[in-house]
C-alpha cells in the first residue's frame, strides 16, 4: 500500500505501557465468553480450561485505576502511524457511504494497547486478539497481533493488517446500523448453540464484506498484490483452517466466523463492488 504522505486519523488512543491493575469479580460476560471460544478454536484448548485460566479476561475494573494518561501515538512509530492512516481511510470511506443515505458517520476510536486493556466491555487480555466494544464504540488492537498474523498464520503484508483494522471497524458500522443488536436478540431466542453460532458467522462475514468496502474506496492506494494479501489473511483465519491445524478435523456447527472460502468470498464481494448493500449476509441463501 502507498502510505507516504497520507493523512492520519485523530481518533487513535495510545495506551501502550499503561499499568492496568487486575480486576476482581464480575465474570467475563457475553463478549468475553465469545472471545474465550475463539481462543479455544485458535489453540485447540479446552474452553472450560481457558475460562479458568483467563479469569482476568473481560473483568470490570474502574477506569480511575489506569495510571498513565493515554494520548496520540508517536510519529516515530511507523506501525502506529500506519494503523492511524488505515483508520483514516475507513473514516473517509464510511463517511461517504453514510452521507449517501443522508446519515452522519460516527467515527470510532482505535485504542492501541499491549498485554491487557480496560474497555467498557471489561478488562481484556491481548490473547483475545483485536476486538470492537459496542459499549464505548472503540476498536482495541495490540500490534503484536500483526506479528502473529504473519508468523503463525503465514499472512504478512500491509493490506492484511489493514483488513484486520477494517474488519473491526466493520463491527462498528454494524453497531451503528443496529445489526449487532438484532443479532444479539436473535441469538437469545435461538434454540441451540449451533443456531446462535450460525448467526455469529453471518455477522462476522458481513464485517469481512464491510472491510472489503473500505478496500474498494481505498483502492487508489493499493499496489499489485495488496488485495491478495488481504484475501490470504481472510483464508488463513477461517474456522475450518484453524480447526484443522488445531485438532485435525472441522466441526462446522461450532464455527463463529466462517470457513476460509466464506471469508474470502465476502471480503472479495466488498472489494469488487464497494456497495454495503451487497454485504447482506443475513439474506444470502448460501454463504
Backbone bond lengths (Angstrom), bond angles and torsions (degrees), N, CA, C in turn:
res aa  C-N    CA-C-N  psi(-1)  N-CA   C-N-CA  omega(-1)  CA-C   N-CA-C  phi
1 X - - - 1.462 - - 1.524 109.00 -
2 X 1.321 114.68 143.39 1.470 119.57 177.77 1.533 108.13 -89.09
3 X 1.306 116.39 109.73 1.448 120.57 -174.59 1.525 113.09 -113.53
4 X 1.325 117.71 -8.18 1.457 119.95 -176.84 1.525 111.50 -61.28
5 X 1.309 115.82 127.26 1.451 120.47 176.07 1.515 115.35 78.60
6 X 1.332 117.46 2.19 1.460 119.52 -179.25 1.518 111.20 -74.88
7 X 1.311 115.40 149.15 1.464 120.55 178.08 1.524 110.66 -68.09
8 X 1.317 114.48 152.29 1.458 121.08 175.85 1.531 109.64 -108.91
9 X 1.305 114.86 152.43 1.457 120.09 176.01 1.518 109.86 -73.19
10 X 1.318 115.14 148.87 1.457 120.89 174.10 1.525 111.27 -91.37
11 X 1.322 116.07 5.70 1.463 120.78 -172.77 1.522 113.15 -111.48
12 X 1.332 115.83 37.21 1.464 121.15 175.50 1.521 108.60 -109.69
13 X 1.305 114.73 129.37 1.464 122.06 -177.34 1.528 108.07 -116.58
14 X 1.319 117.39 118.63 1.461 121.85 -175.71 1.529 109.69 -97.31
15 X 1.329 115.09 108.57 1.467 119.38 178.35 1.523 111.93 -108.97
16 X 1.318 116.91 13.40 1.462 119.30 179.94 1.525 109.94 -64.21
17 X 1.301 115.58 138.64 1.447 120.50 -178.86 1.514 113.86 88.61
18 X 1.315 117.22 -3.65 1.467 119.90 178.47 1.519 110.62 -73.94
19 X 1.300 116.43 145.44 1.466 121.37 177.01 1.520 107.61 -97.28
20 X 1.314 115.04 115.81 1.467 120.40 -178.88 1.516 108.19 -109.60
21 X 1.327 119.17 109.24 1.467 120.69 178.39 1.514 110.90 -60.84
22 X 1.310 117.58 149.85 1.456 122.10 179.09 1.501 111.45 -66.47
23 X 1.348 117.11 145.65 1.456 121.70 -179.74 1.506 111.01 -92.59
24 X 1.294 115.24 167.75 1.458 120.76 176.36 1.511 108.97 -136.05
25 X 1.313 114.76 145.21 1.472 120.49 174.59 1.502 112.35 68.33
26 X 1.327 115.50 -177.24 1.447 121.03 172.00 1.498 115.33 89.91
27 X 1.359 118.20 -28.93 1.448 118.87 -178.47 1.508 111.61 77.42
28 X 1.327 116.44 173.02 1.459 119.59 -175.74 1.516 112.53 -92.18
29 X 1.294 119.75 -14.80 1.454 120.75 176.48 1.512 112.53 76.06
30 X 1.335 115.19 178.26 1.471 121.72 -176.71 1.515 111.93 -64.90
31 X 1.355 115.63 -47.74 1.460 118.54 -178.86 1.511 111.12 -63.97
32 X 1.333 116.51 -37.93 1.458 119.78 178.97 1.516 111.52 -65.03
33 X 1.331 116.86 -39.04 1.453 120.74 178.84 1.519 110.28 -62.38
34 X 1.339 116.22 -43.63 1.464 119.82 177.49 1.517 110.34 -59.55
35 X 1.350 115.79 -42.79 1.458 120.37 -179.64 1.522 110.60 -62.07
36 X 1.338 117.30 -43.24 1.454 120.89 179.70 1.524 110.81 -62.20
37 X 1.343 116.35 -41.13 1.464 119.44 178.09 1.520 111.21 -62.37
38 X 1.337 116.07 -40.89 1.466 119.54 178.24 1.513 110.47 -62.37
39 X 1.335 116.79 -43.76 1.465 120.22 179.38 1.516 110.51 -61.22
40 X 1.333 116.53 -40.92 1.462 119.46 -178.68 1.518 111.07 -63.29
41 X 1.355 117.41 -36.17 1.461 119.56 178.94 1.525 110.86 -75.67
42 X 1.331 116.63 -28.81 1.466 119.64 177.06 1.520 111.03 -69.57
43 X 1.330 116.27 -37.88 1.460 120.63 -171.21 1.522 113.85 -105.16
44 X 1.331 116.43 -16.88 1.450 119.18 -175.38 1.512 113.17 82.28
45 X 1.338 117.18 5.37 1.461 120.97 -178.72 1.520 110.99 -77.34
46 X 1.340 114.85 157.00 1.458 120.85 175.96 1.525 108.57 -70.32
47 X 1.350 118.65 120.66 1.469 119.98 -178.84 1.516 113.00 -59.05
48 X 1.351 117.94 -27.95 1.463 119.25 178.45 1.523 111.15 -67.29
49 X 1.344 115.81 -34.46 1.454 119.08 176.32 1.521 110.80 -69.77
50 X 1.338 115.39 -39.36 1.464 118.74 179.55 1.522 110.84 -64.51
51 X 1.328 116.22 -36.71 1.460 119.14 178.98 1.524 110.62 -60.43
52 X 1.333 115.48 -32.62 1.446 118.33 178.13 1.515 112.77 -80.52
53 X 1.343 115.91 -40.84 1.459 120.61 -176.53 1.507 112.74 -74.02
54 X 1.328 116.11 -32.06 1.459 120.08 -176.54 1.522 111.05 -102.14
55 X 1.313 115.02 44.95 1.454 119.46 -178.32 1.507 113.34 -61.92
56 X 1.341 115.63 -21.13 1.474 118.74 -179.33 1.517 112.17 -83.19
57 X 1.296 117.71 -10.18 1.455 120.15 -176.69 1.526 110.76 -72.68
58 X 1.321 116.29 133.65 1.451 123.38 173.83 1.526 113.45 59.68
59 X 1.362 118.38 29.64 1.451 119.60 175.98 1.509 109.46 -95.72
60 X 1.298 115.72 150.20 1.454 120.21 -174.55 1.515 111.78 -78.61
61 X 1.354 116.03 130.87 1.456 123.51 175.77 1.508 107.62 -134.16
62 X 1.326 119.25 130.43 1.457 119.92 -179.68 1.512 111.86 -56.68
63 X 1.323 116.32 138.14 1.452 121.80 -178.35 1.522 111.73 -59.43
64 X 1.335 117.69 -26.71 1.459 120.69 -177.66 1.516 112.65 -68.15
65 X 1.327 118.34 -12.94 1.447 120.48 -179.23 1.524 112.09 -80.07
66 X 1.299 119.54 -9.40 1.456 121.90 176.59 1.528 108.13 -72.14
67 X 1.331 116.38 125.20 1.446 120.45 -167.71 1.517 114.35 -100.62
68 X 1.312 117.85 -11.86 1.455 121.02 -179.03 1.518 108.73 -120.40
69 X 1.322 118.88 124.57 1.464 119.77 -178.51 1.513 111.58 -65.00
70 X 1.329 115.77 140.73 1.463 120.35 178.28 1.519 109.44 -83.72
71 X 1.311 116.39 155.11 1.447 120.70 178.27 1.505 111.30 -157.17
72 X 1.320 116.73 -172.48 1.455 121.18 178.97 1.524 109.27 -71.48
73 X 1.342 118.01 147.47 1.462 120.04 178.62 1.528 111.50 -68.56
74 X 1.321 115.26 158.04 1.455 120.93 -179.78 1.524 111.27 -67.51
75 X 1.319 116.42 142.12 1.458 121.27 176.52 1.529 111.30 -69.79
76 X 1.322 116.14 -13.02 1.459 121.05 179.00 1.523 112.50 -89.72
77 X 1.326 116.47 4.51 1.464 122.05 -179.84 1.523 107.81 -104.65
78 X 1.332 118.25 95.88 1.469 120.29 -173.42 1.523 114.10 -60.98
79 X 1.318 117.85 -34.93 1.464 119.06 -179.35 1.521 111.18 -69.79
80 X 1.334 116.21 -39.84 1.457 119.82 177.64 1.525 110.70 -67.33
81 X 1.331 116.53 -38.54 1.464 120.37 177.36 1.526 109.78 -62.25
82 X 1.337 116.45 -42.25 1.463 120.66 179.27 1.526 110.92 -59.76
83 X 1.333 116.57 -46.85 1.461 120.46 179.69 1.528 110.45 -61.24
84 X 1.326 116.05 -40.18 1.459 120.55 179.05 1.529 111.13 -63.65
85 X 1.327 116.69 -37.69 1.455 120.75 178.29 1.527 111.32 -69.44
86 X 1.314 116.64 -39.56 1.463 119.96 177.00 1.525 109.98 -63.96
87 X 1.330 116.31 -43.98 1.459 119.26 178.65 1.523 110.89 -59.43
88 X 1.322 116.38 -40.13 1.466 120.30 176.88 1.531 110.43 -61.09
89 X 1.322 116.52 -39.93 1.461 120.23 177.16 1.520 112.38 -61.42
90 X 1.345 116.33 -40.31 1.472 118.84 177.64 1.518 110.49 -67.23
91 X 1.327 117.02 -36.27 1.464 120.55 178.75 1.524 110.90 -62.51
92 X 1.325 115.40 -44.82 1.463 119.63 -179.97 1.527 111.05 -63.75
93 X 1.343 115.39 -43.35 1.464 119.59 -178.00 1.526 111.31 -63.68
94 X 1.320 117.39 -50.40 1.462 119.94 -174.58 1.524 112.55 -75.79
95 X 1.321 116.84 -24.88 1.466 118.78 173.17 1.520 109.86 -62.90
96 X 1.341 116.22 -41.93 1.471 120.30 178.03 1.528 111.01 -65.86
97 X 1.328 115.82 -44.15 1.462 119.63 -177.57 1.528 110.87 -62.22
98 X 1.321 116.71 -46.76 1.460 120.12 -178.85 1.524 111.29 -66.18
99 X 1.332 116.24 -37.72 1.468 120.25 -179.00 1.524 111.20 -61.72
100 X 1.315 117.41 -32.58 1.462 121.40 -179.61 1.527 112.03 -62.27
101 X 1.319 115.69 -27.56 1.473 119.40 179.24 1.519 111.19 -104.44
102 X 1.329 116.19 15.67 1.448 120.34 176.31 1.518 114.82 75.76
103 X 1.337 116.69 20.84 1.446 120.42 -178.96 1.527 110.13 -113.56
104 X 1.326 115.48 160.08 1.457 121.11 176.79 1.518 109.30 -104.98
105 X 1.303 116.02 130.28 1.460 120.79 -178.61 1.521 110.53 -82.01
106 X 1.304 115.86 127.08 1.466 121.31 175.33 1.531 108.41 -89.48
107 X 1.305 116.98 115.99 1.461 121.14 -176.43 1.527 110.69 -75.93
108 X 1.323 116.77 133.24 1.463 119.12 177.31 1.527 110.69 -81.14
109 X 1.300 116.05 163.86 1.460 122.36 172.05 1.521 108.21 -99.19
110 X 1.315 117.69 137.55 1.457 122.27 175.60 1.520 108.13 -105.37
111 X 1.310 115.90 123.36 1.463 122.19 -177.56 1.527 109.57 -104.30
112 X 1.317 116.95 122.03 1.462 122.37 172.90 1.522 108.35 -90.43
113 X 1.322 116.10 133.58 1.462 119.34 179.37 1.515 109.54 -146.34
114 X 1.292 116.23 168.85 1.458 120.64 171.41 1.521 109.56 -137.40
115 X 1.295 115.54 136.84 1.464 120.86 178.81 1.505 113.62 86.37
116 X 1.310 116.29 -75.05 1.455 120.99 177.55 1.521 108.82 -154.23
117 X 1.323 114.99 162.83 1.453 119.41 -173.83 1.515 110.10 -150.38
118 X 1.315 115.72 148.89 1.461 121.41 175.72 1.522 109.46 -97.01
119 X 1.321 116.27 131.03 1.456 121.88 176.74 1.522 108.47 -133.12
120 X 1.315 116.82 176.88 1.460 120.63 175.53 1.525 110.90 -66.32
121 X 1.330 116.79 -15.74 1.460 121.67 177.00 1.524 111.68 -90.64
122 X 1.336 116.99 -1.34 1.453 120.72 179.16 1.515 111.99 116.49
123 X 1.306 115.47 -170.30 1.458 122.46 178.64 1.517 109.29 -87.92
124 X 1.324 117.23 128.78 1.464 120.75 -176.71 1.515 110.83 -127.20
125 X 1.305 115.77 139.65 1.457 122.56 174.22 1.521 109.40 -83.01
126 X 1.335 115.72 153.89 1.462 120.22 176.27 1.523 111.04 -61.16
127 X 1.329 116.63 -19.04 1.466 120.37 -179.42 1.518 112.66 -61.98
128 X 1.345 117.85 -22.09 1.462 119.21 179.85 1.521 111.23 -75.84
129 X 1.327 118.20 -11.56 1.461 120.88 -178.58 1.515 111.00 79.75
130 X 1.330 117.22 -175.76 1.469 120.74 177.62 1.526 110.08 -60.52
131 X 1.324 117.09 143.49 1.458 119.02 178.67 1.521 110.04 -152.34
132 X 1.325 113.94 160.11 1.466 121.57 175.85 1.505 108.19 -112.87
133 X 1.330 116.95 135.00 1.460 121.76 177.33 1.528 109.38 -108.84
134 X 1.315 118.06 112.26 1.474 119.97 -179.80 1.519 112.55 -67.47
135 X 1.332 117.66 -20.52 1.448 120.29 -177.93 1.514 114.06 -67.81
136 X 1.336 117.31 -30.34 1.467 120.33 179.03 1.528 112.96 -123.86
137 X 1.355 116.33 4.17 1.464 121.69 178.50 1.530 111.58 58.44
138 X 1.341 115.22 42.68 1.459 119.83 -178.96 1.530 110.81 -125.72
139 X 1.331 115.04 144.36 1.457 123.21 172.83 1.522 107.39 -97.12
140 X 1.330 117.03 134.99 1.467 121.81 -178.37 1.524 109.48 -116.37
141 X 1.330 115.90 131.49 1.463 120.52 -174.06 1.523 110.86 -143.91
142 X 1.315 115.47 123.48 1.459 121.75 167.36 1.524 106.16 -95.16
143 X 1.330 116.96 118.88 1.462 120.75 -174.23 1.528 112.66 -61.76
144 X 1.332 117.40 -16.35 1.463 120.08 176.95 1.525 111.18 -63.17
145 X 1.334 116.63 -20.94 1.467 119.44 178.73 1.518 111.22 -62.25
146 X 1.328 117.57 -31.52 1.460 119.79 179.28 1.526 111.05 -64.91
147 X 1.321 116.05 -35.51 1.464 119.46 176.09 1.523 110.32 -66.59
148 X 1.338 115.75 -40.55 1.462 120.81 176.17 1.528 110.67 -60.95
149 X 1.312 116.31 -42.20 1.459 121.37 -179.67 1.527 110.68 -61.01
150 X 1.310 116.49 -42.22 1.465 121.06 -177.54 1.521 112.25 -74.70
151 X 1.321 116.44 -42.92 1.459 119.85 -171.71 1.522 112.77 -88.17
152 X 1.310 117.10 -48.89 1.464 119.67 -176.96 1.515 112.62 -78.79
153 X 1.327 115.70 -39.70 1.463 119.52 -175.68 1.518 113.18 -102.09
154 X 1.336 116.95 2.51 1.463 121.93 176.94 1.521 112.01 52.73
155 X 1.333 115.01 43.74 1.465 120.55 -179.25 1.528 109.38 -131.50
156 X 1.335 117.12 68.98 1.463 120.31 179.53 1.525 111.32 -80.69
157 X 1.311 115.92 175.65 1.460 120.00 173.64 1.505 112.86 118.19
158 X 1.327 115.35 149.09 1.457 119.33 -177.27 1.520 112.74 -68.56
159 X 1.339 117.93 -35.85 1.462 116.92 179.47 1.523 111.43 -75.40
160 X 1.336 117.76 -24.98 1.464 119.92 172.37 1.528 109.24 -62.00
161 X 1.333 116.57 -40.26 1.457 121.15 177.87 1.527 110.91 -69.94
162 X 1.316 116.01 -40.30 1.467 119.79 178.06 1.525 110.47 -62.28
163 X 1.316 116.77 -36.99 1.468 121.32 178.03 1.524 110.89 -60.65
164 X 1.331 117.13 -40.19 1.459 121.04 179.32 1.527 110.21 -61.50
165 X 1.331 116.35 -47.49 1.467 120.64 179.55 1.523 110.25 -63.37
166 X 1.334 116.52 -46.52 1.462 120.94 -176.85 1.525 111.88 -65.63
167 X 1.337 117.15 -31.47 1.470 120.26 177.00 1.522 110.21 -64.39
168 X 1.327 116.99 -44.87 1.463 119.67 179.42 1.524 110.93 -66.83
169 X 1.325 117.30 -37.79 1.463 120.39 174.32 1.530 109.57 -62.62
170 X 1.328 116.03 -33.19 1.466 120.13 176.04 1.518 111.66 -58.96
171 X 1.327 116.88 -36.75 1.463 119.66 176.03 1.527 110.91 -66.61
172 X 1.324 116.39 -34.37 1.466 119.92 175.75 1.532 110.12 -63.13
173 X 1.318 116.45 -43.20 1.461 120.57 178.02 1.530 109.76 -60.86
174 X 1.331 117.00 -43.31 1.463 120.40 177.95 1.525 111.01 -60.33
175 X 1.310 116.03 -37.29 1.459 120.46 178.93 1.523 110.80 -65.83
176 X 1.334 116.02 -43.82 1.462 120.29 179.45 1.528 111.62 -64.10
177 X 1.317 116.73 -35.46 1.460 121.27 -178.08 1.523 113.35 -82.80
178 X 1.322 116.92 -6.51 1.453 120.41 -179.79 1.515 114.44 85.69
179 X 1.322 117.08 2.55 1.462 120.55 -178.44 1.527 110.73 -65.90
180 X 1.314 116.89 -42.42 1.464 120.76 -177.37 1.527 111.10 -60.18
181 X 1.317 116.79 -44.23 1.467 120.01 179.42 1.527 111.50 -63.87
182 X 1.322 116.24 -39.16 1.459 119.96 179.27 1.524 110.99 -63.95
183 X 1.331 115.88 -40.51 1.461 119.48 179.79 1.525 110.51 -68.09
184 X 1.317 116.94 -41.84 1.463 120.15 178.58 1.519 110.79 -59.91
185 X 1.330 116.37 -43.57 1.468 120.20 178.88 1.528 110.75 -63.74
186 X 1.325 116.45 -41.87 1.467 120.13 179.52 1.527 111.16 -66.14
187 X 1.317 117.32 -36.33 1.464 120.54 178.40 1.521 110.93 -66.69
188 X 1.313 116.53 -35.28 1.465 119.76 178.03 1.520 111.59 -67.19
189 X 1.327 116.07 -26.02 1.474 119.96 178.62 1.524 111.82 -90.24
190 X 1.323 116.94 -7.65 1.464 120.66 -176.30 1.526 111.02 -62.08
191 X 1.320 115.38 145.85 1.461 120.56 -177.25 1.525 112.65 -89.99
192 X 1.326 116.43 -7.76 1.466 119.09 -179.31 1.522 109.72 -153.75
193 X 1.313 114.78 162.34 1.459 120.04 176.41 1.524 110.50 -63.82
194 X 1.325 116.46 -34.40 1.458 120.49 179.07 1.521 112.32 -62.16
195 X 1.345 116.18 -41.05 1.464 120.19 178.10 1.525 110.88 -65.70
196 X 1.326 116.88 -41.02 1.463 120.65 178.57 1.527 110.44 -64.83
197 X 1.321 116.58 -40.15 1.462 120.66 178.65 1.527 110.95 -64.07
198 X 1.322 116.13 -39.52 1.464 119.85 -179.29 1.530 111.20 -62.26
199 X 1.321 116.73 -35.97 1.464 120.32 176.34 1.523 110.52 -68.57
200 X 1.323 116.92 -38.27 1.460 121.00 177.15 1.521 110.79 -62.03
201 X 1.331 116.78 -39.73 1.463 120.93 177.88 1.523 110.68 -59.11
202 X 1.321 116.48 -46.37 1.467 119.62 -178.93 1.529 110.81 -65.78
203 X 1.321 117.24 -35.22 1.462 120.53 177.37 1.528 110.57 -64.97
204 X 1.328 116.46 -44.93 1.468 120.44 -178.54 1.523 111.52 -68.47
205 X 1.308 117.14 -38.53 1.464 119.67 179.19 1.525 111.07 -67.00
206 X 1.316 116.93 -34.81 1.456 118.53 175.52 1.532 110.34 -65.45
207 X 1.325 117.06 -38.73 1.466 120.07 176.28 1.521 110.62 -63.32
208 X 1.335 117.57 -35.86 1.467 120.77 174.27 1.529 110.51 -61.78
209 X 1.333 115.23 -44.45 1.462 119.57 -179.84 1.526 110.33 -64.41
210 X 1.318 116.81 -40.38 1.464 120.59 177.18 1.533 110.97 -63.22
211 X 1.326 116.82 -34.78 1.467 120.04 174.67 1.524 109.88 -62.47
212 X 1.336 115.73 -37.55 1.456 119.72 176.58 1.514 112.13 -66.60
213 X 1.329 117.21 -35.63 1.466 120.89 176.65 1.528 109.67 -58.56
214 X 1.334 116.14 -44.78 1.470 119.21 175.61 1.524 110.54 -57.73
215 X 1.340 116.48 -46.37 1.454 120.33 -179.00 1.519 112.35 -60.14
216 X 1.330 116.15 -36.46 1.464 120.47 178.35 1.530 110.23 -63.88
217 X 1.314 117.19 -44.29 1.460 120.86 179.37 1.528 111.65 -68.71
218 X 1.306 116.01 -27.36 1.470 121.19 -176.23 1.526 112.08 -97.65
219 X 1.337 117.49 11.02 1.452 119.70 -169.61 1.525 114.01 -65.55
220 X 1.331 117.93 -20.84 1.466 118.93 178.37 1.525 111.27 -66.75
221 X 1.322 116.52 -17.22 1.462 120.33 178.24 1.529 112.30 -97.67
222 X 1.339 116.22 -3.82 1.452 119.31 -178.83 1.521 110.88 -82.14
223 X 1.301 115.05 145.27 1.460 122.57 177.87 1.518 108.79 -111.73
224 X 1.328 118.26 164.46 1.465 120.19 178.69 1.525 111.77 -53.22
225 X 1.298 115.47 130.60 1.458 120.81 179.05 1.520 114.16 94.84
226 X 1.338 117.69 -14.17 1.461 119.87 -178.22 1.525 112.07 -64.04
227 X 1.321 116.75 -48.12 1.464 119.73 -179.41 1.522 110.47 -58.61
228 X 1.319 115.97 -39.18 1.469 120.29 179.63 1.532 111.05 -63.34
229 X 1.339 116.71 -34.26 1.468 119.73 176.87 1.522 110.74 -61.28
230 X 1.318 116.08 -44.73 1.451 119.97 179.19 1.514 112.10 -64.60
231 X 1.318 116.67 -43.46 1.458 120.66 -179.62 1.530 110.69 -66.40
232 X 1.328 116.74 -36.02 1.463 120.12 177.14 1.524 110.61 -65.13
233 X 1.328 116.41 -39.15 1.463 120.00 177.81 1.522 110.53 -65.22
234 X 1.332 116.76 -43.85 1.466 120.56 179.11 1.522 110.97 -60.12
235 X 1.324 116.32 -39.86 1.457 120.80 179.43 1.523 111.51 -68.03
236 X 1.339 115.58 -39.25 1.464 120.54 -175.11 1.520 112.60 -65.72
237 X 1.335 116.58 -28.66 1.463 119.13 -176.21 1.529 112.30 -107.35
238 X 1.333 116.30 22.07 1.461 119.67 172.20 1.521 109.75 -67.80
239 X 1.317 116.22 147.49 1.464 120.00 -177.80 1.525 112.53 -59.20
240 X 1.332 116.95 -39.11 1.459 119.03 -179.01 1.520 111.37 -65.55
241 X 1.320 116.98 -41.94 1.460 121.17 179.23 1.524 110.67 -62.75
242 X 1.321 116.42 -45.00 1.463 120.96 -178.56 1.524 110.69 -65.57
243 X 1.326 116.64 -42.11 1.454 119.41 -179.43 1.527 111.86 -67.14
244 X 1.312 117.08 -38.23 1.468 119.71 178.32 1.525 110.64 -62.58
245 X 1.331 116.07 -40.84 1.453 119.95 179.54 1.518 111.78 -68.75
246 X 1.328 115.85 -36.98 1.459 119.96 -174.27 1.520 113.49 -83.34
247 X 1.348 116.31 -38.53 1.462 118.44 -172.47 1.515 114.36 -132.40
248 X 1.326 116.91 -3.27 1.460 119.83 174.46 1.512 115.02 86.36
249 X 1.321 117.97 -2.12 1.461 121.08 178.68 1.531 108.48 -152.20
250 X 1.327 115.40 166.01 1.466 119.91 -179.65 1.521 110.40 -110.37
251 X 1.320 115.26 152.25 1.465 122.26 177.42 1.524 107.45 -134.52
252 X 1.332 117.39 84.66 1.471 121.36 -173.57 1.519 114.95 -54.35
253 X 1.329 117.56 -30.07 1.466 119.25 -178.45 1.540 111.69 -68.33
254 X 1.323 117.01 -15.78 1.471 120.63 179.16 1.525 112.55 -97.69
255 X 1.319 117.63 -3.76 1.468 119.81 -178.12 1.525 110.51 -64.17
256 X 1.338 115.23 143.36 1.457 120.49 175.06 1.524 112.41 -124.24
257 X 1.340 116.54 -12.25 1.469 120.15 -177.65 1.529 113.40 -120.66
258 X 1.308 117.35 -18.86 1.457 120.39 179.99 1.518 112.20 105.25
259 X 1.313 115.00 160.84 1.464 120.78 179.80 1.518 111.00 -73.11
260 X 1.321 115.53 169.00 1.461 120.83 177.15 1.522 110.99 -57.39
261 X 1.325 116.60 -45.16 1.466 120.71 -178.59 1.527 110.82 -63.30
262 X 1.331 116.87 -40.27 1.467 120.43 178.85 1.521 111.13 -63.71
263 X 1.320 116.03 -46.24 1.465 119.93 -176.16 1.530 110.64 -65.36
264 X 1.320 115.75 -39.97 1.465 119.61 177.50 1.519 110.24 -64.29
265 X 1.339 116.20 -44.47 1.467 120.19 -177.36 1.526 111.16 -59.58
266 X 1.331 116.71 -45.38 1.455 118.21 -174.28 1.524 113.14 -78.45
267 X 1.318 117.45 -31.03 1.463 119.03 172.12 1.521 109.47 -64.12
268 X 1.327 115.88 -42.62 1.469 120.54 178.90 1.526 111.03 -64.62
269 X 1.331 116.74 -36.22 1.464 120.91 178.76 1.533 110.49 -58.40
270 X 1.316 116.29 -46.29 1.459 119.79 179.15 1.514 112.69 -68.78
271 X 1.322 116.74 -39.24 1.461 121.37 179.87 1.522 111.66 -61.86
272 X 1.312 116.28 -42.47 1.457 120.25 -173.25 1.522 113.09 -73.92
273 X 1.316 117.00 -40.75 1.464 118.68 -174.20 1.511 114.81 -103.89
274 X 1.319 117.09 -28.50 1.453 120.36 -177.26 1.516 113.61 64.41
275 X 1.326 116.90 21.73 1.462 121.18 -176.42 1.524 109.42 -113.79
276 X 1.331 118.29 111.02 1.466 119.98 -179.93 1.527 113.12 -58.14
277 X 1.338 117.52 -27.43 1.462 120.29 179.81 1.526 111.61 -62.62
278 X 1.332 116.03 -25.87 1.466 120.16 179.56 1.526 111.60 -80.91
279 X 1.329 116.96 0.53 1.462 121.77 -176.61 1.525 112.67 -100.38
280 X 1.324 117.39 17.29 1.462 120.03 -177.84 1.521 109.99 -78.15
281 X 1.312 115.56 82.75 1.454 121.24 -179.66 1.522 112.45 -68.32
282 X 1.329 117.16 -18.66 1.451 120.94 -175.87 1.533 112.01 -76.80
283 X 1.326 115.93 -20.15 1.470 120.15 177.02 1.529 112.10 -103.43
284 X 1.323 116.35 -4.96 1.465 119.58 -178.12 1.530 109.77 -71.64
285 X 1.329 118.94 125.11 1.467 120.55 179.99 1.522 112.55 -68.27
286 X 1.334 114.90 -26.01 1.465 119.48 179.93 1.529 108.23 -137.86
287 X 1.326 115.07 132.25 1.452 119.88 -179.64 1.516 112.74 -91.96
